[in-house]
Amino acid sequence: MKSRSNHKKATIGYIIGFVISLALFKLDVLGMLPALFMVLSFFMTLIHGWLYLSGQGEKGDIYDAVLDANRTKSKALVSGMDMKDESKSS
């Protein structure tokens, strides 16, 4: 449950960072740096928000969630190939 709380804190922090960088961009302060931070914080908000809402973060961090998704995809591909092989042999 601790890592789920960390994803919630990270999501809130990135939302705040997005709002601050948007304000700095609108005020034309620091050139294009706020725009770069705005893009970064937007995508990190999406990632951490998805991990928090889906409960994927309870097991570990972002990399564990990606590994779980890849395992699921590879199992689906292998089972699809097995079904294709069985239909050819029949």
PyMOL Python script that loads the backbone (N, CA, C, O; Angstrom):
from pymol import cmd

cmd.read_pdbstr("""\
ATOM      1  N   MET A   1       0.818  -1.194   0.000  1.00  0.00           N
ATOM      2  CA  MET A   1       0.000   0.000   0.000  1.00  0.00           C
ATOM      3  C   MET A   1       0.862   1.257   0.000  1.00  0.00           C
ATOM      4  O   MET A   1       0.409   2.329  -0.402  1.00  0.00           O
ATOM      5  N   LYS A   2       2.098   1.122   0.449  1.00  0.00           N
ATOM      6  CA  LYS A   2       2.972   2.275   0.527  1.00  0.00           C
ATOM      7  C   LYS A   2       3.269   2.846  -0.857  1.00  0.00           C
ATOM      8  O   LYS A   2       3.236   4.063  -1.039  1.00  0.00           O
ATOM      9  N   SER A   3       3.561   1.978  -1.847  1.00  0.00           N
ATOM     10  CA  SER A   3       3.887   2.480  -3.175  1.00  0.00           C
ATOM     11  C   SER A   3       2.659   3.097  -3.850  1.00  0.00           C
ATOM     12  O   SER A   3       2.800   4.022  -4.650  1.00  0.00           O
ATOM     13  N   ARG A   4       1.468   2.604  -3.543  1.00  0.00           N
ATOM     14  CA  ARG A   4       0.253   3.214  -4.093  1.00  0.00           C
ATOM     15  C   ARG A   4       0.123   4.642  -3.581  1.00  0.00           C
ATOM     16  O   ARG A   4      -0.274   5.538  -4.327  1.00  0.00           O
ATOM     17  N   SER A   5       0.454   4.855  -2.315  1.00  0.00           N
ATOM     18  CA  SER A   5       0.434   6.194  -1.748  1.00  0.00           C
ATOM     19  C   SER A   5       1.498   7.068  -2.413  1.00  0.00           C
ATOM     20  O   SER A   5       1.284   8.262  -2.620  1.00  0.00           O
ATOM     21  N   ASN A   6       2.644   6.469  -2.747  1.00  0.00           N
ATOM     22  CA  ASN A   6       3.689   7.226  -3.427  1.00  0.00           C
ATOM     23  C   ASN A   6       3.244   7.660  -4.819  1.00  0.00           C
ATOM     24  O   ASN A   6       3.582   8.758  -5.262  1.00  0.00           O
ATOM     25  N   HIS A   7       2.490   6.812  -5.510  1.00  0.00           N
ATOM     26  CA  HIS A   7       1.987   7.193  -6.830  1.00  0.00           C
ATOM     27  C   HIS A   7       0.979   8.323  -6.712  1.00  0.00           C
ATOM     28  O   HIS A   7       0.919   9.197  -7.576  1.00  0.00           O
ATOM     29  N   LYS A   8       0.189   8.312  -5.652  1.00  0.00           N
ATOM     30  CA  LYS A   8      -0.777   9.392  -5.441  1.00  0.00           C
ATOM     31  C   LYS A   8      -0.042  10.705  -5.186  1.00  0.00           C
ATOM     32  O   LYS A   8      -0.401  11.740  -5.748  1.00  0.00           O
ATOM     33  N   LYS A   9       0.987  10.663  -4.339  1.00  0.00           N
ATOM     34  CA  LYS A   9       1.769  11.864  -4.051  1.00  0.00           C
ATOM     35  C   LYS A   9       2.479  12.369  -5.298  1.00  0.00           C
ATOM     36  O   LYS A   9       2.531  13.574  -5.541  1.00  0.00           O
ATOM     37  N   ALA A  10       3.027  11.452  -6.088  1.00  0.00           N
ATOM     38  CA  ALA A  10       3.725  11.850  -7.316  1.00  0.00           C
ATOM     39  C   ALA A  10       2.750  12.478  -8.303  1.00  0.00           C
ATOM     40  O   ALA A  10       3.081  13.471  -8.951  1.00  0.00           O
ATOM     41  N   THR A  11       1.560  11.914  -8.425  1.00  0.00           N
ATOM     42  CA  THR A  11       0.559  12.462  -9.343  1.00  0.00           C
ATOM     43  C   THR A  11       0.174  13.877  -8.931  1.00  0.00           C
ATOM     44  O   THR A  11       0.091  14.770  -9.774  1.00  0.00           O
ATOM     45  N   ILE A  12      -0.057  14.081  -7.663  1.00  0.00           N
ATOM     46  CA  ILE A  12      -0.413  15.423  -7.176  1.00  0.00           C
ATOM     47  C   ILE A  12       0.739  16.400  -7.399  1.00  0.00           C
ATOM     48  O   ILE A  12       0.524  17.544  -7.797  1.00  0.00           O
ATOM     49  N   GLY A  13       1.957  15.942  -7.142  1.00  0.00           N
ATOM     50  CA  GLY A  13       3.129  16.798  -7.353  1.00  0.00           C
ATOM     51  C   GLY A  13       3.303  17.188  -8.811  1.00  0.00           C
ATOM     52  O   GLY A  13       3.615  18.340  -9.111  1.00  0.00           O
ATOM     53  N   TYR A  14       3.107  16.246  -9.719  1.00  0.00           N
ATOM     54  CA  TYR A  14       3.237  16.560 -11.145  1.00  0.00           C
ATOM     55  C   TYR A  14       2.111  17.452 -11.632  1.00  0.00           C
ATOM     56  O   TYR A  14       2.317  18.262 -12.536  1.00  0.00           O
ATOM     57  N   ILE A  15       0.915  17.323 -11.049  1.00  0.00           N
ATOM     58  CA  ILE A  15      -0.181  18.228 -11.416  1.00  0.00           C
ATOM     59  C   ILE A  15       0.162  19.653 -10.994  1.00  0.00           C
ATOM     60  O   ILE A  15      -0.063  20.600 -11.748  1.00  0.00           O
ATOM     61  N   ILE A  16       0.697  19.800  -9.805  1.00  0.00           N
ATOM     62  CA  ILE A  16       1.107  21.127  -9.325  1.00  0.00           C
ATOM     63  C   ILE A  16       2.217  21.688 -10.205  1.00  0.00           C
ATOM     64  O   ILE A  16       2.205  22.869 -10.553  1.00  0.00           O
ATOM     65  N   GLY A  17       3.176  20.839 -10.563  1.00  0.00           N
ATOM     66  CA  GLY A  17       4.252  21.270 -11.456  1.00  0.00           C
ATOM     67  C   GLY A  17       3.733  21.688 -12.821  1.00  0.00           C
ATOM     68  O   GLY A  17       4.229  22.644 -13.417  1.00  0.00           O
ATOM     69  N   PHE A  18       2.734  20.969 -13.312  1.00  0.00           N
ATOM     70  CA  PHE A  18       2.132  21.322 -14.601  1.00  0.00           C
ATOM     71  C   PHE A  18       1.474  22.698 -14.530  1.00  0.00           C
ATOM     72  O   PHE A  18       1.634  23.515 -15.437  1.00  0.00           O
ATOM     73  N   VAL A  19       0.743  22.949 -13.462  1.00  0.00           N
ATOM     74  CA  VAL A  19       0.049  24.244 -13.313  1.00  0.00           C
ATOM     75  C   VAL A  19       1.062  25.382 -13.193  1.00  0.00           C
ATOM     76  O   VAL A  19       0.883  26.441 -13.795  1.00  0.00           O
ATOM     77  N   ILE A  20       2.127  25.163 -12.417  1.00  0.00           N
ATOM     78  CA  ILE A  20       3.151  26.206 -12.261  1.00  0.00           C
ATOM     79  C   ILE A  20       3.852  26.477 -13.588  1.00  0.00           C
ATOM     80  O   ILE A  20       4.069  27.631 -13.959  1.00  0.00           O
ATOM     81  N   SER A  21       4.206  25.409 -14.299  1.00  0.00           N
ATOM     82  CA  SER A  21       4.887  25.610 -15.580  1.00  0.00           C
ATOM     83  C   SER A  21       3.956  26.249 -16.610  1.00  0.00           C
ATOM     84  O   SER A  21       4.413  27.014 -17.459  1.00  0.00           O
ATOM     85  N   LEU A  22       2.662  25.945 -16.547  1.00  0.00           N
ATOM     86  CA  LEU A  22       1.703  26.596 -17.435  1.00  0.00           C
ATOM     87  C   LEU A  22       1.629  28.094 -17.145  1.00  0.00           C
ATOM     88  O   LEU A  22       1.573  28.913 -18.063  1.00  0.00           O
ATOM     89  N   ALA A  23       1.629  28.444 -15.850  1.00  0.00           N
ATOM     90  CA  ALA A  23       1.592  29.860 -15.475  1.00  0.00           C
ATOM     91  C   ALA A  23       2.865  30.573 -15.930  1.00  0.00           C
ATOM     92  O   ALA A  23       2.798  31.693 -16.437  1.00  0.00           O
ATOM     93  N   LEU A  24       4.020  29.936 -15.755  1.00  0.00           N
ATOM     94  CA  LEU A  24       5.279  30.544 -16.187  1.00  0.00           C
ATOM     95  C   LEU A  24       5.323  30.682 -17.711  1.00  0.00           C
ATOM     96  O   LEU A  24       5.867  31.654 -18.234  1.00  0.00           O
ATOM     97  N   PHE A  25       4.754  29.714 -18.411  1.00  0.00           N
ATOM     98  CA  PHE A  25       4.711  29.775 -19.874  1.00  0.00           C
ATOM     99  C   PHE A  25       3.818  30.919 -20.335  1.00  0.00           C
ATOM    100  O   PHE A  25       4.160  31.642 -21.271  1.00  0.00           O
ATOM    101  N   LYS A  26       2.664  31.084 -19.671  1.00  0.00           N
ATOM    102  CA  LYS A  26       1.742  32.168 -20.038  1.00  0.00           C
ATOM    103  C   LYS A  26       2.347  33.540 -19.741  1.00  0.00           C
ATOM    104  O   LYS A  26       2.087  34.507 -20.456  1.00  0.00           O
ATOM    105  N   LEU A  27       3.158  33.618 -18.674  1.00  0.00           N
ATOM    106  CA  LEU A  27       3.799  34.886 -18.319  1.00  0.00           C
ATOM    107  C   LEU A  27       5.068  35.135 -19.125  1.00  0.00           C
ATOM    108  O   LEU A  27       5.689  36.190 -18.996  1.00  0.00           O
ATOM    109  N   ASP A  28       5.457  34.163 -19.960  1.00  0.00           N
ATOM    110  CA  ASP A  28       6.651  34.241 -20.798  1.00  0.00           C
ATOM    111  C   ASP A  28       7.910  34.438 -19.943  1.00  0.00           C
ATOM    112  O   ASP A  28       8.715  35.336 -20.189  1.00  0.00           O
ATOM    113  N   VAL A  29       8.052  33.579 -18.943  1.00  0.00           N
ATOM    114  CA  VAL A  29       9.221  33.607 -18.064  1.00  0.00           C
ATOM    115  C   VAL A  29      10.088  32.390 -18.387  1.00  0.00           C
ATOM    116  O   VAL A  29       9.558  31.295 -18.578  1.00  0.00           O
ATOM    117  N   LEU A  30      11.380  32.559 -18.451  1.00  0.00           N
ATOM    118  CA  LEU A  30      12.370  31.500 -18.669  1.00  0.00           C
ATOM    119  C   LEU A  30      12.304  30.867 -20.059  1.00  0.00           C
ATOM    120  O   LEU A  30      12.788  29.748 -20.237  1.00  0.00           O
ATOM    121  N   GLY A  31      11.738  31.527 -21.019  1.00  0.00           N
ATOM    122  CA  GLY A  31      11.733  31.042 -22.397  1.00  0.00           C
ATOM    123  C   GLY A  31      10.927  29.761 -22.581  1.00  0.00           C
ATOM    124  O   GLY A  31       9.767  29.680 -22.178  1.00  0.00           O
ATOM    125  N   MET A  32      11.555  28.765 -23.194  1.00  0.00           N
ATOM    126  CA  MET A  32      10.867  27.510 -23.505  1.00  0.00           C
ATOM    127  C   MET A  32      11.003  26.466 -22.404  1.00  0.00           C
ATOM    128  O   MET A  32      10.409  25.393 -22.511  1.00  0.00           O
ATOM    129  N   LEU A  33      11.748  26.739 -21.374  1.00  0.00           N
ATOM    130  CA  LEU A  33      11.940  25.781 -20.283  1.00  0.00           C
ATOM    131  C   LEU A  33      10.622  25.373 -19.625  1.00  0.00           C
ATOM    132  O   LEU A  33      10.433  24.183 -19.374  1.00  0.00           O
ATOM    133  N   PRO A  34       9.705  26.292 -19.334  1.00  0.00           N
ATOM    134  CA  PRO A  34       8.413  25.868 -18.770  1.00  0.00           C
ATOM    135  C   PRO A  34       7.623  24.956 -19.705  1.00  0.00           C
ATOM    136  O   PRO A  34       6.904  24.073 -19.237  1.00  0.00           O
ATOM    137  N   ALA A  35       7.742  25.153 -21.008  1.00  0.00           N
ATOM    138  CA  ALA A  35       7.022  24.295 -21.959  1.00  0.00           C
ATOM    139  C   ALA A  35       7.564  22.875 -21.895  1.00  0.00           C
ATOM    140  O   ALA A  35       6.791  21.918 -21.940  1.00  0.00           O
ATOM    141  N   LEU A  36       8.866  22.726 -21.794  1.00  0.00           N
ATOM    142  CA  LEU A  36       9.461  21.393 -21.690  1.00  0.00           C
ATOM    143  C   LEU A  36       9.035  20.706 -20.394  1.00  0.00           C
ATOM    144  O   LEU A  36       8.713  19.518 -20.390  1.00  0.00           O
ATOM    145  N   PHE A  37       9.037  21.455 -19.307  1.00  0.00           N
ATOM    146  CA  PHE A  37       8.619  20.886 -18.033  1.00  0.00           C
ATOM    147  C   PHE A  37       7.129  20.571 -18.034  1.00  0.00           C
ATOM    148  O   PHE A  37       6.690  19.622 -17.385  1.00  0.00           O
ATOM    149  N   MET A  38       6.350  21.371 -18.765  1.00  0.00           N
ATOM    150  CA  MET A  38       4.914  21.140 -18.856  1.00  0.00           C
ATOM    151  C   MET A  38       4.640  19.805 -19.564  1.00  0.00           C
ATOM    152  O   MET A  38       3.786  19.034 -19.126  1.00  0.00           O
ATOM    153  N   VAL A  39       5.357  19.538 -20.646  1.00  0.00           N
ATOM    154  CA  VAL A  39       5.182  18.275 -21.372  1.00  0.00           C
ATOM    155  C   VAL A  39       5.609  17.099 -20.496  1.00  0.00           C
ATOM    156  O   VAL A  39       4.908  16.090 -20.416  1.00  0.00           O
ATOM    157  N   LEU A  40       6.745  17.233 -19.848  1.00  0.00           N
ATOM    158  CA  LEU A  40       7.245  16.170 -18.968  1.00  0.00           C
ATOM    159  C   LEU A  40       6.266  15.891 -17.828  1.00  0.00           C
ATOM    160  O   LEU A  40       5.940  14.734 -17.562  1.00  0.00           O
ATOM    161  N   SER A  41       5.806  16.922 -17.167  1.00  0.00           N
ATOM    162  CA  SER A  41       4.903  16.721 -16.033  1.00  0.00           C
ATOM    163  C   SER A  41       3.545  16.184 -16.486  1.00  0.00           C
ATOM    164  O   SER A  41       2.902  15.442 -15.743  1.00  0.00           O
ATOM    165  N   PHE A  42       3.101  16.542 -17.680  1.00  0.00           N
ATOM    166  CA  PHE A  42       1.830  16.017 -18.186  1.00  0.00           C
ATOM    167  C   PHE A  42       1.913  14.503 -18.368  1.00  0.00           C
ATOM    168  O   PHE A  42       1.029  13.776 -17.914  1.00  0.00           O
ATOM    169  N   PHE A  43       2.959  14.026 -19.022  1.00  0.00           N
ATOM    170  CA  PHE A  43       3.065  12.592 -19.263  1.00  0.00           C
ATOM    171  C   PHE A  43       3.358  11.811 -17.981  1.00  0.00           C
ATOM    172  O   PHE A  43       2.887  10.684 -17.827  1.00  0.00           O
ATOM    173  N   MET A  44       4.119  12.388 -17.072  1.00  0.00           N
ATOM    174  CA  MET A  44       4.361  11.710 -15.798  1.00  0.00           C
ATOM    175  C   MET A  44       3.085  11.656 -14.972  1.00  0.00           C
ATOM    176  O   MET A  44       2.867  10.696 -14.233  1.00  0.00           O
ATOM    177  N   THR A  45       2.231  12.682 -15.088  1.00  0.00           N
ATOM    178  CA  THR A  45       0.927  12.654 -14.421  1.00  0.00           C
ATOM    179  C   THR A  45       0.080  11.516 -14.972  1.00  0.00           C
ATOM    180  O   THR A  45      -0.579  10.806 -14.212  1.00  0.00           O
ATOM    181  N   LEU A  46       0.094  11.342 -16.281  1.00  0.00           N
ATOM    182  CA  LEU A  46      -0.664  10.248 -16.887  1.00  0.00           C
ATOM    183  C   LEU A  46      -0.159   8.889 -16.403  1.00  0.00           C
ATOM    184  O   LEU A  46      -0.954   8.013 -16.064  1.00  0.00           O
ATOM    185  N   ILE A  47       1.155   8.718 -16.371  1.00  0.00           N
ATOM    186  CA  ILE A  47       1.734   7.429 -15.971  1.00  0.00           C
ATOM    187  C   ILE A  47       1.422   7.122 -14.513  1.00  0.00           C
ATOM    188  O   ILE A  47       0.901   6.051 -14.204  1.00  0.00           O
ATOM    189  N   HIS A  48       1.732   8.044 -13.621  1.00  0.00           N
ATOM    190  CA  HIS A  48       1.509   7.793 -12.198  1.00  0.00           C
ATOM    191  C   HIS A  48       0.021   7.733 -11.860  1.00  0.00           C
ATOM    192  O   HIS A  48      -0.386   6.970 -10.985  1.00  0.00           O
ATOM    193  N   GLY A  49      -0.789   8.531 -12.547  1.00  0.00           N
ATOM    194  CA  GLY A  49      -2.230   8.471 -12.321  1.00  0.00           C
ATOM    195  C   GLY A  49      -2.805   7.133 -12.742  1.00  0.00           C
ATOM    196  O   GLY A  49      -3.659   6.577 -12.052  1.00  0.00           O
ATOM    197  N   TRP A  50      -2.339   6.607 -13.883  1.00  0.00           N
ATOM    198  CA  TRP A  50      -2.800   5.284 -14.333  1.00  0.00           C
ATOM    199  C   TRP A  50      -2.358   4.205 -13.358  1.00  0.00           C
ATOM    200  O   TRP A  50      -3.137   3.307 -13.038  1.00  0.00           O
ATOM    201  N   LEU A  51      -1.114   4.278 -12.878  1.00  0.00           N
ATOM    202  CA  LEU A  51      -0.645   3.275 -11.926  1.00  0.00           C
ATOM    203  C   LEU A  51      -1.420   3.349 -10.615  1.00  0.00           C
ATOM    204  O   LEU A  51      -1.714   2.317 -10.011  1.00  0.00           O
ATOM    205  N   TYR A  52      -1.751   4.550 -10.173  1.00  0.00           N
ATOM    206  CA  TYR A  52      -2.513   4.695  -8.934  1.00  0.00           C
ATOM    207  C   TYR A  52      -3.934   4.165  -9.093  1.00  0.00           C
ATOM    208  O   TYR A  52      -4.415   3.408  -8.250  1.00  0.00           O
ATOM    209  N   LEU A  53      -4.601   4.559 -10.169  1.00  0.00           N
ATOM    210  CA  LEU A  53      -5.998   4.168 -10.355  1.00  0.00           C
ATOM    211  C   LEU A  53      -6.167   2.684 -10.672  1.00  0.00           C
ATOM    212  O   LEU A  53      -7.170   2.081 -10.291  1.00  0.00           O
ATOM    213  N   SER A  54      -5.196   2.095 -11.364  1.00  0.00           N
ATOM    214  CA  SER A  54      -5.317   0.683 -11.716  1.00  0.00           C
ATOM    215  C   SER A  54      -4.810  -0.241 -10.621  1.00  0.00           C
ATOM    216  O   SER A  54      -5.054  -1.446 -10.669  1.00  0.00           O
ATOM    217  N   GLY A  55      -4.107   0.304  -9.636  1.00  0.00           N
ATOM    218  CA  GLY A  55      -3.585  -0.525  -8.563  1.00  0.00           C
ATOM    219  C   GLY A  55      -2.338  -1.297  -8.952  1.00  0.00           C
ATOM    220  O   GLY A  55      -1.897  -2.169  -8.202  1.00  0.00           O
ATOM    221  N   GLN A  56      -1.759  -0.997 -10.107  1.00  0.00           N
ATOM    222  CA  GLN A  56      -0.554  -1.684 -10.559  1.00  0.00           C
ATOM    223  C   GLN A  56       0.649  -1.356  -9.684  1.00  0.00           C
ATOM    224  O   GLN A  56       1.578  -2.158  -9.590  1.00  0.00           O
ATOM    225  N   GLY A  57       0.647  -0.223  -9.063  1.00  0.00           N
ATOM    226  CA  GLY A  57       1.796   0.214  -8.281  1.00  0.00           C
ATOM    227  C   GLY A  57       1.953  -0.487  -6.949  1.00  0.00           C
ATOM    228  O   GLY A  57       2.962  -0.293  -6.271  1.00  0.00           O
ATOM    229  N   GLU A  58       0.976  -1.305  -6.552  1.00  0.00           N
ATOM    230  CA  GLU A  58       1.066  -1.979  -5.255  1.00  0.00           C
ATOM    231  C   GLU A  58       2.190  -2.996  -5.229  1.00  0.00           C
ATOM    232  O   GLU A  58       2.776  -3.247  -4.176  1.00  0.00           O
ATOM    233  N   LYS A  59       2.500  -3.592  -6.389  1.00  0.00           N
ATOM    234  CA  LYS A  59       3.525  -4.628  -6.450  1.00  0.00           C
ATOM    235  C   LYS A  59       4.927  -4.049  -6.533  1.00  0.00           C
ATOM    236  O   LYS A  59       5.873  -4.682  -6.065  1.00  0.00           O
ATOM    237  N   GLY A  60       5.086  -2.897  -7.097  1.00  0.00           N
ATOM    238  CA  GLY A  60       6.412  -2.317  -7.272  1.00  0.00           C
ATOM    239  C   GLY A  60       6.326  -0.963  -7.937  1.00  0.00           C
ATOM    240  O   GLY A  60       5.425  -0.169  -7.663  1.00  0.00           O
ATOM    241  N   ASP A  61       7.289  -0.710  -8.824  1.00  0.00           N
ATOM    242  CA  ASP A  61       7.326   0.586  -9.470  1.00  0.00           C
ATOM    243  C   ASP A  61       6.853   0.487 -10.917  1.00  0.00           C
ATOM    244  O   ASP A  61       6.223  -0.496 -11.305  1.00  0.00           O
ATOM    245  N   ILE A  62       7.155   1.493 -11.695  1.00  0.00           N
ATOM    246  CA  ILE A  62       6.697   1.568 -13.075  1.00  0.00           C
ATOM    247  C   ILE A  62       7.246   0.411 -13.896  1.00  0.00           C
ATOM    248  O   ILE A  62       6.544  -0.145 -14.740  1.00  0.00           O
ATOM    249  N   TYR A  63       8.493   0.051 -13.652  1.00  0.00           N
ATOM    250  CA  TYR A  63       9.125  -0.999 -14.446  1.00  0.00           C
ATOM    251  C   TYR A  63       8.462  -2.351 -14.212  1.00  0.00           C
ATOM    252  O   TYR A  63       8.355  -3.153 -15.140  1.00  0.00           O
ATOM    253  N   ASP A  64       8.018  -2.615 -12.993  1.00  0.00           N
ATOM    254  CA  ASP A  64       7.291  -3.861 -12.723  1.00  0.00           C
ATOM    255  C   ASP A  64       5.968  -3.906 -13.471  1.00  0.00           C
ATOM    256  O   ASP A  64       5.564  -4.966 -13.947  1.00  0.00           O
ATOM    257  N   ALA A  65       5.294  -2.777 -13.579  1.00  0.00           N
ATOM    258  CA  ALA A  65       4.033  -2.720 -14.317  1.00  0.00           C
ATOM    259  C   ALA A  65       4.271  -2.975 -15.803  1.00  0.00           C
ATOM    260  O   ALA A  65       3.479  -3.659 -16.450  1.00  0.00           O
ATOM    261  N   VAL A  66       5.364  -2.425 -16.348  1.00  0.00           N
ATOM    262  CA  VAL A  66       5.692  -2.658 -17.755  1.00  0.00           C
ATOM    263  C   VAL A  66       6.035  -4.125 -17.980  1.00  0.00           C
ATOM    264  O   VAL A  66       5.621  -4.711 -18.981  1.00  0.00           O
ATOM    265  N   LEU A  67       6.787  -4.724 -17.058  1.00  0.00           N
ATOM    266  CA  LEU A  67       7.130  -6.141 -17.183  1.00  0.00           C
ATOM    267  C   LEU A  67       5.879  -7.016 -17.123  1.00  0.00           C
ATOM    268  O   LEU A  67       5.765  -7.976 -17.885  1.00  0.00           O
ATOM    269  N   ASP A  68       4.947  -6.703 -16.237  1.00  0.00           N
ATOM    270  CA  ASP A  68       3.691  -7.458 -16.161  1.00  0.00           C
ATOM    271  C   ASP A  68       2.904  -7.350 -17.469  1.00  0.00           C
ATOM    272  O   ASP A  68       2.341  -8.339 -17.939  1.00  0.00           O
ATOM    273  N   ALA A  69       2.865  -6.160 -18.051  1.00  0.00           N
ATOM    274  CA  ALA A  69       2.152  -5.981 -19.321  1.00  0.00           C
ATOM    275  C   ALA A  69       2.816  -6.781 -20.433  1.00  0.00           C
ATOM    276  O   ALA A  69       2.133  -7.379 -21.265  1.00  0.00           O
ATOM    277  N   ASN A  70       4.151  -6.792 -20.450  1.00  0.00           N
ATOM    278  CA  ASN A  70       4.860  -7.562 -21.478  1.00  0.00           C
ATOM    279  C   ASN A  70       4.652  -9.061 -21.291  1.00  0.00           C
ATOM    280  O   ASN A  70       4.524  -9.795 -22.272  1.00  0.00           O
ATOM    281  N   ARG A  71       4.618  -9.522 -20.046  1.00  0.00           N
ATOM    282  CA  ARG A  71       4.364 -10.941 -19.797  1.00  0.00           C
ATOM    283  C   ARG A  71       2.973 -11.333 -20.281  1.00  0.00           C
ATOM    284  O   ARG A  71       2.800 -12.386 -20.896  1.00  0.00           O
ATOM    285  N   THR A  72       1.999 -10.500 -20.009  1.00  0.00           N
ATOM    286  CA  THR A  72       0.630 -10.778 -20.439  1.00  0.00           C
ATOM    287  C   THR A  72       0.544 -10.830 -21.959  1.00  0.00           C
ATOM    288  O   THR A  72      -0.098 -11.714 -22.527  1.00  0.00           O
ATOM    289  N   LYS A  73       1.197  -9.872 -22.610  1.00  0.00           N
ATOM    290  CA  LYS A  73       1.177  -9.842 -24.068  1.00  0.00           C
ATOM    291  C   LYS A  73       1.874 -11.067 -24.652  1.00  0.00           C
ATOM    292  O   LYS A  73       1.388 -11.643 -25.625  1.00  0.00           O
ATOM    293  N   SER A  74       2.999 -11.474 -24.080  1.00  0.00           N
ATOM    294  CA  SER A  74       3.711 -12.629 -24.614  1.00  0.00           C
ATOM    295  C   SER A  74       2.927 -13.924 -24.386  1.00  0.00           C
ATOM    296  O   SER A  74       2.946 -14.816 -25.234  1.00  0.00           O
ATOM    297  N   LYS A  75       2.236 -14.032 -23.242  1.00  0.00           N
ATOM    298  CA  LYS A  75       1.394 -15.216 -23.015  1.00  0.00           C
ATOM    299  C   LYS A  75       0.269 -15.278 -24.038  1.00  0.00           C
ATOM    300  O   LYS A  75      -0.060 -16.355 -24.536  1.00  0.00           O
ATOM    301  N   ALA A  76      -0.325 -14.126 -24.355  1.00  0.00           N
ATOM    302  CA  ALA A  76      -1.404 -14.096 -25.342  1.00  0.00           C
ATOM    303  C   ALA A  76      -0.884 -14.473 -26.728  1.00  0.00           C
ATOM    304  O   ALA A  76      -1.557 -15.182 -27.476  1.00  0.00           O
ATOM    305  N   LEU A  77       0.316 -13.998 -27.067  1.00  0.00           N
ATOM    306  CA  LEU A  77       0.882 -14.345 -28.370  1.00  0.00           C
ATOM    307  C   LEU A  77       1.204 -15.829 -28.462  1.00  0.00           C
ATOM    308  O   LEU A  77       0.947 -16.461 -29.487  1.00  0.00           O
ATOM    309  N   VAL A  78       1.764 -16.383 -27.394  1.00  0.00           N
ATOM    310  CA  VAL A  78       2.107 -17.807 -27.400  1.00  0.00           C
ATOM    311  C   VAL A  78       0.849 -18.664 -27.485  1.00  0.00           C
ATOM    312  O   VAL A  78       0.817 -19.639 -28.236  1.00  0.00           O
ATOM    313  N   SER A  79      -0.174 -18.318 -26.736  1.00  0.00           N
ATOM    314  CA  SER A  79      -1.404 -19.108 -26.806  1.00  0.00           C
ATOM    315  C   SER A  79      -2.071 -18.974 -28.168  1.00  0.00           C
ATOM    316  O   SER A  79      -2.672 -19.933 -28.652  1.00  0.00           O
ATOM    317  N   GLY A  80      -1.981 -17.814 -28.793  1.00  0.00           N
ATOM    318  CA  GLY A  80      -2.518 -17.631 -30.137  1.00  0.00           C
ATOM    319  C   GLY A  80      -1.762 -18.459 -31.157  1.00  0.00           C
ATOM    320  O   GLY A  80      -2.366 -19.018 -32.073  1.00  0.00           O
ATOM    321  N   MET A  81      -0.448 -18.543 -31.011  1.00  0.00           N
ATOM    322  CA  MET A  81       0.368 -19.368 -31.920  1.00  0.00           C
ATOM    323  C   MET A  81       0.049 -20.841 -31.721  1.00  0.00           C
ATOM    324  O   MET A  81      -0.009 -21.597 -32.691  1.00  0.00           O
ATOM    325  N   ASP A  82      -0.162 -21.263 -30.461  1.00  0.00           N
ATOM    326  CA  ASP A  82      -0.492 -22.658 -30.183  1.00  0.00           C
ATOM    327  C   ASP A  82      -1.838 -23.032 -30.811  1.00  0.00           C
ATOM    328  O   ASP A  82      -1.989 -24.124 -31.359  1.00  0.00           O
ATOM    329  N   MET A  83      -2.806 -22.130 -30.729  1.00  0.00           N
ATOM    330  CA  MET A  83      -4.113 -22.405 -31.320  1.00  0.00           C
ATOM    331  C   MET A  83      -4.003 -22.481 -32.840  1.00  0.00           C
ATOM    332  O   MET A  83      -4.694 -23.285 -33.465  1.00  0.00           O
ATOM    333  N   LYS A  84      -3.149 -21.660 -33.442  1.00  0.00           N
ATOM    334  CA  LYS A  84      -2.957 -21.667 -34.879  1.00  0.00           C
ATOM    335  C   LYS A  84      -2.318 -22.992 -35.315  1.00  0.00           C
ATOM    336  O   LYS A  84      -2.706 -23.562 -36.336  1.00  0.00           O
ATOM    337  N   ASP A  85      -1.332 -23.485 -34.536  1.00  0.00           N
ATOM    338  CA  ASP A  85      -0.666 -24.731 -34.848  1.00  0.00           C
ATOM    339  C   ASP A  85      -1.638 -25.906 -34.726  1.00  0.00           C
ATOM    340  O   ASP A  85      -1.596 -26.823 -35.545  1.00  0.00           O
ATOM    341  N   GLU A  86      -2.494 -25.891 -33.734  1.00  0.00           N
ATOM    342  CA  GLU A  86      -3.466 -26.965 -33.540  1.00  0.00           C
ATOM    343  C   GLU A  86      -4.472 -27.001 -34.685  1.00  0.00           C
ATOM    344  O   GLU A  86      -4.886 -28.085 -35.095  1.00  0.00           O
ATOM    345  N   SER A  87      -4.867 -25.873 -35.201  1.00  0.00           N
ATOM    346  CA  SER A  87      -5.847 -25.835 -36.275  1.00  0.00           C
ATOM    347  C   SER A  87      -5.239 -26.323 -37.593  1.00  0.00           C
ATOM    348  O   SER A  87      -5.955 -26.883 -38.422  1.00  0.00           O
ATOM    349  N   LYS A  88      -3.937 -26.123 -37.804  1.00  0.00           N
ATOM    350  CA  LYS A  88      -3.272 -26.604 -39.005  1.00  0.00           C
ATOM    351  C   LYS A  88      -3.111 -28.112 -38.993  1.00  0.00           C
ATOM    352  O   LYS A  88      -3.241 -28.767 -40.027  1.00  0.00           O
ATOM    353  N   SER A  89      -2.825 -28.666 -37.809  1.00  0.00           N
ATOM    354  CA  SER A  89      -2.589 -30.104 -37.709  1.00  0.00           C
ATOM    355  C   SER A  89      -3.886 -30.908 -37.769  1.00  0.00           C
ATOM    356  O   SER A  89      -3.843 -32.111 -38.029  1.00  0.00           O
ATOM    357  N   SER A  90      -5.022 -30.284 -37.540  1.00  0.00           N
ATOM    358  CA  SER A  90      -6.309 -31.005 -37.566  1.00  0.00           C
ATOM    359  C   SER A  90      -6.838 -31.184 -38.955  1.00  0.00           C
ATOM    360  O   SER A  90      -7.906 -31.769 -39.138  1.00  0.00           O
TER     361      SER A  90
END
""", "prot")
cmd.dss("prot")
cmd.show_as("cartoon", "prot")
cmd.util.cbc("prot")
cmd.orient("prot")
